[in-house]
Amino acid sequence: MRILLGNFLLIFAIILCSYTLYTTADIRVLSHNEQIDYGQALPRIWDSQSYDDGTMVVRIVRKNTTTSINNYLCFYEMLSLRIISPDGTVVEKDLKLDIQPLNYCVFQMVSGGIWMEFMKYQLIRKNQIFIAYYNAADINNPSTYVEWGMVIDYDGNVLSRTTIGLPFIDNTLQIAIPSDEFILNINREKGFMRFGRSQSNNIVWQQFRVEPDGTITNLTFGELLIAAETGASVTAMHTVDEGYAIAFANSTTAFNATNPLIPQGQLYILPIGYNQNPGNPLLLYQTPIPDLAFVSLICNVAFAGVGQVCTLTAVQMNPAGTLPINTFYIKINFLSSGSVTSFRVINRILPVGNANIVWVVNSLPFGGYLLTNTFPNGPGFFMYGFLFDEDNPDPINWEFPEPQPIGIKGVYQILPNNTLLVSQVETSNSWQFQVIDLQKFDGNRDNGYSNLNVESTVPAIKTTINPNIQNITINFYDPVELSDGLLSIYQLIDNQSYLRQRISESSCKLENDGKTVYANILGSTFSVSNGNYYIKMDNGFVVDKSYKEPLLGIRENVWNFNVESKKDQFAPSTTGLLRLTPEGTRYFDSLSQGQQTNFFNTLLNELSNAVPVSRPRLTSNEKTQLDLTVNEKQYLISIGIKETNDDNDLSVVTVVTNINTMVKNKEQTPIGSGLATRYLDEIFGFNPSPNLWEKYKYRLLGVFLIIGLLIVLFLFAQRRDSNGNNIAILQLGLIIFDLVLDVAFVSSNARDVPVLYIPSVVFVTLPIGLNTILAFYIITQENTRPKFFQWFTNHGKVASVFTVLAGADIEALNILHSNLAGFPFFRAPFSDEAKSKIFWGACINIFIEDIPQVIIQILYRKYTVSYDNIIPLLTLISSAVNLTINIIGRLYQATNRLRHSNNSQGSNDDDSDDFGGLVATSSDASSNKKDLEKLEEGENVSREIGDPESSQNYLGDVLKLDNNGEKLGLDSVLNKSYNASNGNLGNDQNKNKGMTFLKRMVSRKE
């Protein structure tokens, strides 16, 4: 009982699946009322084309009774297009084209035959339509007819025009016959092929490509010679490998009884690779059966299986008329190379008994065929239609009644999703299609990808994924091998597709016996929170493992999914560097200044679309800087990224990461195809400006340590002898620091801005040279004085060191008589003349060193795109500090020198103007200091005691001075000496006592 129940359920399931497979939806109606009513000129559906996503573009015509004469049917002179979206909405476009009126007329060679049209259209891209039309210098002279092609947008704007060929001229009727046809490439981006009959009855063909900007580019062309047999059927097709093919069949009634095996009918194929020249035609099929007529030839891509398929309709005639006419359908499957993979003759049984009916064979996207026939019936037209499985001779009725009414042109459209639309007869200012869904004969292999070879994917259709996934997966029903096609990942923003990543075979691997493809994903690809994405698989991304034949891909917006929501952490604004390739640098140099500005604008626009990030968040200073780390000439450019507080926007950190990833992988991202971004160096990537502390913290710590050491030394000197000019130790540190930075800047950074290199070298070497010469001159001159020579003899090494340091700053010589920390080698007895020379040398340095170097640093900051190096920054700070100190110091020195000159009536022999004049002393103390220096050097101080009222007092006039063991500084001693001398003038014993005490106190440490 359990077994019987199981069998029953199995049978029920099979019946249910079969019912689902061969059952379609009810008949639906798509209708539209025209916005403008032209009265009796009713809108007629004349033609229909569709995009891969199911969007239809229908041409509507209205008969112009005034211009329709003789055998010509003419329409109102406008191109009326109706754009029908997949959701059924209709947009009307009535375009006025700058073409001759003859293009709005059609005619038939025989009554009820094919309409000959001077104007045809093909859909290239969204918002790009190719129009073929004719120009005639004399409409009555067919030899003056030339066919033209133009590309327009939906608003009728002409993007380009060019001549594309000549018509076939019927010499008997003396008319131009526009019998050429256009075959779109299976990849619309690669254009189309025009083919037609030449005057010598051969087939001429020409490939064209329409560029993204609408320009029409001529590709390869050729001529196919066809033998003049009794009958020939010719058709053209696109192939899976994104090329073309011309198929032609011929037959003959010249039966040779002595050699009955001579072929009576043959089918050839001429494969034409994209933008390539073909070889010789290849034989697909031949038969020795006599009395055959090939009345129809239809070729298309084999949607179920591999390669291409041609269906040849052969009618076997009986010359005696004693036997019925037999119709056979010969199905030949073949590869792009021309190799036949299968061959089958199908005797399809049609319920319509008229054997003279020629059926049009339509390949269906999900397997099987639709055979149709349109015929007039009274005032209207009707169409028969029957469905067939791949190799089944028995027909399947469609949902329409038989026969089905149809519009006067017999327009019907099969969409990529297997939907059939049949135009209806117009009776008012409206038009309509009747719509049904055709059976999917291979529906068990249809998983929503519109590709019967794909079993599943990860991510699946209409799922939500984590933005951090590292690979995607495609599972095929049969083993495959990787080929030269691409996977392209797009993000949809406001119904506009933006490329995020291209994936080639180098980023993929095969597993699961060749049935599973894994593709690597860049970190920047799915970075947009809540983003809508889809993946397009090129035709030929993989090939069938057995036949090595390219397989169909997955078209746009079919494999679609969403990305999970995520929130980026806030990050402050930053800048970063990009580098141009050598080719990009040469291109940039070839641009004018205005074009260079446009280059930066284009670069930012393309980066904005590629990342994606809003355009106002990207900035540039539009500067370039040579990268000296590479051998070839390459420019660095700076890009700024502004912060955002919007949670839905990418943070600065994410933008920086995305740009770096996309530039370093620019062959996989839109960076590689941009007009400006393609010149970015993938080796360099995008380097954000570093955190100076993180990058240079150890160097900065070293600088701070040196500054701290100088402060400690200063405090030590103050403790040892507070009366010395101990600030000199900080000045010494600044001089050395400034010299090191100047040399480091010239050697490592000055070449960044070539125009600043020579001035940088000049304003470093020139002051050093002049200062060194002046220092040697001063020391040499001073050595002629006995007192200085004695000091120089005792402290020659110190003098030599500071003479060298004076090359960096002449004021280094002032340190030698600073009495720093009370050391005797810092008490050089410079003359007033020497001090004056040092003063004027320091003044000159302001103009030949300090000011020029500050200007150079400012210009360097202005003209460099990167200011993230510690050396230029410290050099700018050091130069600015040096300039400030030197200007203020020289002003103080000049003021003190002028004041002392007035006080001493021209005598200025003190040190009050040294070290910027920042230490002010009285002239009395200065005179006393001189006496001390003489006493220390063993000289006698022999001056007459002056008038008590005089401001001059002998340092030796110290009366009644009592130390009492008190530790006194120089200032205190001088004060005591002064006070004592005023109270006890002329006491030689006390004077000698005081001088001895002063001498002893000067040599003591405080």
Buried (B, 14 or more C-beta within 10 A) or exposed (E): EEEEEEEEEEEEEEEEEEEEEBEBEEBEEBEBEBEEEEEEBBBBBBBBBBBBBBBBBBBBBBBBEEBBEEEBBBBBBBBBBBBBEBEEEBEEBBBEBEBBEBBBBBBEBEEEEEEBBBBBBBBBBBEBBBBBBBBBEEBEEBEEBBBBBBBBBBEBEEBBBEEBBBBBBEEEEEBBBBBBBBBBBBBBEBBBBBBBBBEEEEBBBBBBBBBEEBEBEEBBBBEBEBEEBBBBBBBBBBBBBBBBBBBBBBBBBEBEEEEEEEBBBBBBBBBBBBEEEBEEBBEBBEBBBBBBBBBBBBBBBBBBBBBBBBBBBBBBBEEEEEEEEBBBBBBBBBBBEBBBBEEEEBEBEBEBEEEEEEBBBBBBBBBBBBBBBBBEEEEEBBBBBBBBBBEBEEBBEBBBEEBBBBBBBBBBBBBBBBBBBBBBBBEEBBBBBBBBBBBBBBBEBBBBBBBBBBBBBBBEBEEEBEBEEEBBBBBBEBBBBBBEBBBBBBBBEEEEBBBBBBBBBEBBEBEEEBBBBBBBBBBBBBBBBEBBBBBBBBBBBBBBBEBBBBBBBBBBBBBBBBBEEBEBEEBEEBBBBBBBBBEBBBBBEEEEEEEBEEBBBBBBBBBBBBBBBEEEBBBBBBBBBBBEEEEEEBBBBBBBBBBBEEEEBBBBBBBBBBBBBBBBBBBBBBBBBBEBBBBBBBEBBBBBBEEBEEBBEEEBEEEEEEBEEBEEBBEEBBEBBBBBBBBBBBBBBBBBBBBBBBBBBBEEBBEBBEEBBEBBEBBBEEBBEBBBEBBBEBBEBBBEBEBBEEBBEEBEEBBEEBBEBBBBBBBBBBBBBBBBBBBEBBBBBBBEEBBBBBBEBBBBBBEBBBBBBBBBBEBBEEBBBBBBBBBBBBBBEBBBBBBEBBBEBBEBBBEBBEBBEEBBEEEBBBBBBBBBBBBEBBBBBBBBBBBBBBBBEEEEBEBEBBEEEEEEBBBBBBBEBEEEEEEBBBEEBBEBBBBBBEEBBEBEEBBEBBBBBBBEBBEEEB
